[in-house]
């Protein structure tokens, strides 16, 4: 956010001694990374609860996550899907020239599998790039073919196009479209497990890398850290991904977040009532408009 001073979270853990009763050490700091917008929203929520509440807010979010592990896998899948949608690189268009009967077969195959010719082409390119085999002579013969009167436009991944151009370029200029036709003819001759490939390969897109530029240190006690790591191993994730999921959940459904955060800070029974009362008075002053 322009002009916003990004603060370092987790400061409530510093200087915890007997002179600050009610606060207890919560372990070593862990470096977390978020996108700037998420970090800003977390800071706003923490600031609305009280000073130096960022670290406690993150720990509360993580405690809520590990106590509801059944929904974590679904949440991760949805988060990954949305991330892929946001980072997807646009497909590029290629034009193929085919004989009328080949173009018809291509269209019929797409209809048979209730898909598009572009999806079939992406599978064909994936197969030939994964196992190109002997493609030189078929490609050279394809370049001499005549009767290519039908034009078919397909949308493919930019990386696949670049790889095909490089592969074909080893044997001469302007052979890339010939290699595209070789890949397509192989698919038409041997469809194989086309249904499986349509589900596993056709939807795959080129993705930009995920960038989490906003860094913050938050202290975690060992039991909470261990529960996060155990859950990560169970659902095929890691600590950082789970923490981002936990943060997103608390932003979407904060619930009784103020009480939970203050309980997290004042976990010791000693002087809890006094500290909570002081917090209530402080919040009242903050929320009272000046005369």
C-alpha positions as CSV (number, residue, x, y, z in Angstrom):
1,X,0.0,0.0,0.0
2,X,1.4,3.4,-1.0
3,X,2.8,5.3,2.0
4,X,2.2,2.4,4.4
5,X,4.9,1.6,6.8
6,X,5.3,-2.1,7.0
7,X,5.8,-3.1,10.6
8,X,7.6,-6.1,11.9
9,X,5.1,-8.4,13.6
10,X,5.5,-10.5,16.6
11,X,7.0,-7.8,18.8
12,X,4.8,-8.6,21.8
13,X,7.2,-11.4,22.6
14,X,10.1,-9.1,23.4
15,X,11.2,-8.2,26.9
16,X,9.0,-10.7,28.7
17,X,10.2,-10.7,32.2
18,X,8.7,-10.7,35.7
19,X,8.2,-7.0,35.3
20,X,5.6,-7.7,32.7
21,X,3.5,-10.3,34.5
22,X,1.0,-12.4,32.5
23,X,3.1,-12.6,29.4
24,X,5.1,-15.8,28.8
25,X,7.8,-16.6,26.3
26,X,6.4,-18.3,23.1
27,X,9.5,-19.7,21.5
28,X,11.8,-18.9,18.6
29,X,11.0,-16.6,15.7
30,X,9.9,-18.0,12.4
31,X,10.3,-16.0,9.2
32,X,7.0,-15.8,7.3
33,X,6.3,-14.4,3.8
34,X,3.0,-13.0,2.5
35,X,1.9,-11.0,-0.4
36,X,1.9,-7.3,0.5
37,X,-1.9,-7.0,0.5
38,X,-2.4,-10.0,2.8
39,X,0.2,-8.7,5.2
40,X,-1.4,-5.2,5.2
41,X,-4.8,-6.7,6.0
42,X,-3.3,-8.7,8.8
43,X,-1.6,-5.7,10.3
44,X,-4.9,-3.7,10.1
45,X,-6.7,-6.5,11.9
46,X,-4.0,-6.7,14.6
47,X,-3.9,-2.9,15.0
48,X,-7.6,-2.9,15.5
49,X,-7.2,-5.3,18.5
50,X,-4.4,-3.5,20.2
51,X,-0.7,-2.6,20.0
52,X,1.8,-5.4,19.3
53,X,-0.8,-8.0,18.4
54,X,0.5,-9.2,15.0
55,X,2.4,-12.2,16.2
56,X,-0.5,-13.3,18.5
57,X,-2.9,-13.0,15.6
58,X,-0.8,-15.3,13.5
59,X,-0.5,-17.9,16.3
60,X,-4.3,-17.8,16.9
61,X,-4.9,-18.4,13.2
62,X,-2.5,-21.3,13.2
63,X,-4.0,-22.8,16.3
64,X,-7.4,-22.7,14.7
65,X,-6.1,-24.4,11.6
66,X,-4.5,-27.3,13.4
67,X,-7.6,-27.9,15.5
68,X,-9.7,-28.4,12.2
69,X,-7.4,-30.6,10.1
70,X,-10.3,-32.3,8.2
71,X,-10.9,-29.1,6.2
72,X,-7.2,-28.3,5.5
73,X,-6.8,-30.5,2.4
74,X,-9.8,-28.9,0.7
75,X,-8.6,-25.4,1.7
76,X,-5.1,-26.1,0.2
77,X,-6.6,-27.4,-3.0
78,X,-8.7,-24.3,-3.5
79,X,-5.9,-22.0,-2.6
80,X,-3.6,-23.7,-5.1
81,X,-6.3,-23.6,-7.8
82,X,-6.8,-19.8,-7.2
83,X,-3.1,-19.2,-7.2
84,X,-2.7,-21.1,-10.5
85,X,-5.6,-19.0,-12.0
86,X,-3.9,-15.8,-10.9
87,X,-0.5,-16.7,-12.2
88,X,-1.5,-18.4,-15.5
89,X,0.3,-17.1,-18.6
90,X,-2.0,-16.6,-21.5
91,X,-2.1,-19.3,-24.2
92,X,-0.8,-18.5,-27.7
93,X,-2.5,-19.3,-30.9
94,X,-1.0,-21.5,-33.6
95,X,-2.5,-22.1,-37.1
96,X,-2.2,-25.6,-38.6
97,X,-2.8,-26.4,-42.2
98,X,-4.2,-29.8,-42.7
99,X,-5.9,-31.9,-45.4
100,X,-9.7,-31.8,-45.2
101,X,-10.0,-35.4,-44.0
102,X,-7.4,-34.9,-41.3
103,X,-9.0,-31.7,-40.1
104,X,-12.3,-33.6,-40.0
105,X,-10.8,-36.5,-37.9
106,X,-9.3,-33.9,-35.5
107,X,-12.7,-32.3,-35.0
108,X,-14.6,-35.6,-34.6
109,X,-12.1,-36.8,-32.0
110,X,-12.6,-33.6,-30.0
111,X,-16.4,-34.0,-30.2
112,X,-16.1,-37.7,-29.2
113,X,-14.2,-36.8,-26.0
114,X,-16.3,-33.6,-25.3
115,X,-13.3,-31.4,-25.5
116,X,-11.7,-28.9,-27.8
117,X,-9.1,-29.2,-30.6
118,X,-6.8,-27.0,-28.6
119,X,-6.9,-29.4,-25.6
120,X,-6.1,-32.3,-28.0
121,X,-3.2,-30.3,-29.5
122,X,-1.8,-29.5,-26.0
123,X,-1.8,-33.2,-25.3
124,X,-0.2,-34.0,-28.6
125,X,2.6,-31.5,-28.0
126,X,3.1,-32.8,-24.4
127,X,3.6,-36.3,-25.7
128,X,6.0,-35.5,-28.5
129,X,8.1,-33.3,-26.2
130,X,8.2,-35.9,-23.4
131,X,9.2,-38.7,-25.8
132,X,10.1,-37.2,-29.2
133,X,11.5,-40.5,-30.5
134,X,12.5,-40.4,-34.2
135,X,10.9,-37.3,-35.4
136,X,13.4,-35.9,-38.0
137,X,12.4,-37.9,-41.0
138,X,8.7,-37.8,-40.4
139,X,9.0,-34.0,-40.0
140,X,11.0,-33.7,-43.2
141,X,8.4,-35.8,-45.1
142,X,5.6,-33.7,-43.5
143,X,7.2,-30.5,-44.8
144,X,6.9,-31.8,-48.4
145,X,3.2,-32.7,-48.0
146,X,0.6,-31.1,-50.3
147,X,-3.1,-30.7,-50.2
148,X,-3.1,-28.7,-46.9
149,X,-6.1,-26.6,-47.6
150,X,-7.9,-26.4,-44.2
151,X,-6.7,-24.1,-41.5
152,X,-7.2,-25.1,-37.9
153,X,-6.4,-22.6,-35.0
154,X,-5.3,-24.0,-31.7
155,X,-4.3,-22.4,-28.4
156,X,-1.2,-23.9,-26.7
157,X,1.2,-23.1,-23.9
158,X,3.9,-20.6,-24.8
159,X,6.6,-22.9,-23.4
160,X,5.4,-25.8,-25.6
161,X,5.5,-23.6,-28.7
162,X,9.0,-22.5,-27.8
163,X,10.2,-26.0,-27.3
164,X,8.7,-27.2,-30.6
165,X,10.4,-24.3,-32.4
166,X,13.8,-25.2,-30.8
167,X,13.3,-28.9,-31.6
168,X,12.4,-28.4,-35.2
169,X,15.0,-25.7,-35.6
170,X,17.8,-28.2,-35.2
171,X,17.1,-29.6,-38.7
172,X,16.3,-26.5,-40.7
173,X,14.2,-23.3,-40.8
174,X,10.4,-23.2,-41.1
175,X,9.9,-26.9,-39.9
176,X,8.0,-26.1,-36.8
177,X,4.6,-26.4,-38.3
178,X,5.6,-29.7,-39.9
179,X,6.5,-31.0,-36.4
180,X,3.2,-29.8,-35.1
181,X,1.5,-31.9,-37.7
182,X,3.7,-34.9,-36.8
183,X,2.6,-34.6,-33.2
184,X,-1.1,-34.4,-34.2
185,X,-0.9,-37.4,-36.6
186,X,0.6,-39.5,-33.8
187,X,-2.2,-38.6,-31.5
188,X,-4.8,-39.5,-34.2
189,X,-3.1,-42.8,-34.9
190,X,-2.6,-43.7,-31.3
191,X,-5.0,-41.9,-28.9
192,X,-3.9,-44.0,-26.0
193,X,-5.4,-42.9,-22.6
194,X,-6.8,-39.8,-24.0
195,X,-9.4,-39.4,-21.3
196,X,-6.7,-39.5,-18.6
197,X,-4.5,-37.0,-20.4
198,X,-7.4,-34.7,-20.9
199,X,-7.8,-34.6,-17.1
200,X,-4.2,-34.5,-16.1
201,X,-2.4,-32.7,-19.0
202,X,-4.7,-30.6,-21.1
203,X,-5.6,-28.2,-18.2
204,X,-2.0,-27.6,-17.2
205,X,-0.8,-24.0,-17.9
206,X,2.5,-22.1,-17.8
207,X,2.6,-20.3,-14.5
208,X,4.5,-17.3,-13.2
209,X,6.4,-18.0,-10.0
210,X,4.7,-17.2,-6.7
211,X,6.3,-14.1,-5.1
212,X,5.8,-13.3,-1.4
213,X,7.7,-10.1,-1.0
214,X,6.4,-9.1,2.5
215,X,8.5,-10.7,5.2
216,X,7.7,-10.8,9.0
217,X,9.1,-12.7,12.0
218,X,6.6,-14.4,14.4
219,X,7.5,-16.3,17.5
220,X,6.1,-19.8,17.8
221,X,6.2,-22.2,20.8
222,X,7.5,-25.6,20.1
223,X,4.2,-27.5,20.5
224,X,2.4,-25.3,18.0
225,X,5.3,-25.5,15.5
226,X,5.4,-29.3,15.8
227,X,1.7,-29.6,15.2
228,X,2.0,-27.4,12.1
229,X,4.8,-29.6,10.8
230,X,2.9,-32.8,11.5
231,X,-0.1,-31.5,9.7
232,X,2.0,-30.3,6.8
233,X,3.5,-33.8,6.4
234,X,0.0,-35.4,6.6
235,X,-1.5,-33.2,3.9
236,X,1.5,-33.0,1.6
237,X,2.2,-29.3,2.3
238,X,4.8,-27.3,4.3
239,X,4.7,-24.9,7.2
240,X,4.8,-21.8,5.1
241,X,1.8,-22.8,3.0
242,X,-0.2,-23.8,6.0
243,X,0.5,-20.5,7.7
244,X,-0.7,-18.6,4.7
245,X,-3.9,-20.7,4.6
246,X,-4.4,-20.0,8.3
247,X,-3.9,-16.3,7.8
248,X,-6.4,-16.2,4.9
249,X,-9.0,-18.1,6.9
250,X,-8.8,-15.7,9.9
251,X,-9.2,-12.7,7.5
252,X,-12.2,-14.3,5.9
253,X,-13.8,-15.5,9.2
254,X,-12.3,-13.7,12.2
255,X,-15.0,-14.9,14.7
256,X,-14.1,-13.9,18.2
257,X,-10.7,-12.8,17.2
258,X,-10.1,-10.1,19.7
259,X,-10.7,-12.3,22.7
260,X,-8.7,-15.1,21.2
261,X,-5.7,-12.9,20.5
262,X,-5.7,-11.4,24.0
263,X,-6.0,-14.9,25.5
264,X,-3.0,-15.8,23.4
265,X,-0.9,-12.9,24.8
266,X,-2.0,-13.3,28.4
267,X,-1.8,-17.1,28.6
268,X,-0.4,-17.0,32.1
269,X,-3.1,-16.9,34.8
270,X,-1.1,-14.5,36.9
271,X,-2.7,-11.0,36.7
272,X,-4.8,-11.9,33.7
273,X,-7.9,-10.1,35.0
274,X,-5.8,-6.9,35.6
275,X,-4.2,-7.0,32.2
276,X,-7.5,-7.7,30.4
277,X,-9.1,-4.8,32.2
278,X,-6.3,-2.5,31.3
279,X,-6.7,-3.6,27.7
280,X,-10.4,-2.8,27.8
281,X,-9.7,0.7,29.1
282,X,-7.1,1.2,26.4
283,X,-9.4,0.1,23.7
284,X,-12.1,2.4,25.0
285,X,-9.8,5.4,24.8
286,X,-8.7,4.5,21.3
287,X,-12.3,4.2,20.1
288,X,-13.6,7.4,21.8
289,X,-13.5,10.3,19.3
290,X,-11.6,13.4,20.5
291,X,-13.7,16.4,21.6
